[in-house]
Amino acid sequence: MFLIDPVNYYAKKKYAKKIHPGSIRGYKSLVLTYPDSQNALILLTNSSSTPRWKIAKSITKVLRQNAEW
């Protein structure tokens, strides 16, 4: 089971979200959950240099602009 630490819960701008980044050598992950809208975004990469946060922000922006979220 994958748990998100409640300490990471915060409100930024108008969207509350829970975050959980993770990594092991050569791999990185990022889980973003938005409890108010019941949406989540999970990024899994096999590169330690992938800009996870930038990618997540871009995907979230597109989904919100297209009223998918």
N, C-alpha and C positions, 0 to 999 in steps of 0.2 A: 504494500500500500504506500502511496506517495502522499505525504502530508505537507501542508504549507504552514510554516511557522506563523502563528497569529501575531507575533511581534512585528512582522513585515507588513501588516495591514496599515494603510494610510490613505488619505484622500489628497489627490493632486488635481488641481483645477476642479472640474466638476465630476470626475469619475473616480470612484473608490476602486482600488485594486489590491490584490495580494500578489506578491512576487516570490519566486523561488528560482534563483540561478543555480547551476551545478556544472561540474566538470571533472573529468579525469584526463590523464595525459592523451592529447590528440582529439578529444571530444568535448563539446560544450552543449549545454541545454539551458533552456529558459522557459519557465511556466509563468504565465500571467493570467490571473483570473479576475473577472469583474463581477463581484457578487450581486450588485444591484441589477444588472442586466442579464445575469446568468450566462455570460459568455466567457470563453477561455481561449487562449492562444498558447500553443506549445511549439517551441522550436528545438530541433535536434540537429546538430551539425557534426561532421567528422573532421573538422578543422579547428585548431585552437585559435586561429586568427580571424574567425568569422565575426563581423560586427553585430552580434545578437541583438543588442538594444536598439540599434539603428534600424535593423530589419523589422523588429517587432513594432517599433513606432510607425514605420511606413505601412505595414500591413494593417495595423489598427486604424490608421488614418483613412486608408482606402475603404475598409469595411464600413466605417462610420459615414463617410461621404456618400457611399452607395446605399445607405440605409439598410445594410445587411445586419447591423448590430443595433 
